[in-house]
Amino acid sequence: MRSDEQLASPQRFVWKQFFANKNITVLEHPPYSPELAPCDFYLLPKIKSVLKRTNFLSVEEVKAKTTELLNSLT
């Protein structure tokens, strides 16, 4: 479902009524979450694309390759 900000007021009311009638609890959330940093959208996908389909034998190998990638970006 789309967030509240994207729904027009009448739609928001209809959805709230629907959820209330079905005894569904709607959890409100802030428009900005400090848990979502810009690196979640730009940096991490770059790292993921490089590491994708790579077989690592240990966690240390993953850490080393990730550190190497991060150092190459700066």
PyMOL commands that set and color helices and strands:
alter all, ss='L'
color gray80, all
select helices_A, chain A and resi 4-6+9-21+38-41+43-51+59-73
alter helices_A, ss='H'
color red, helices_A
deselect
rebuild
show_as cartoon
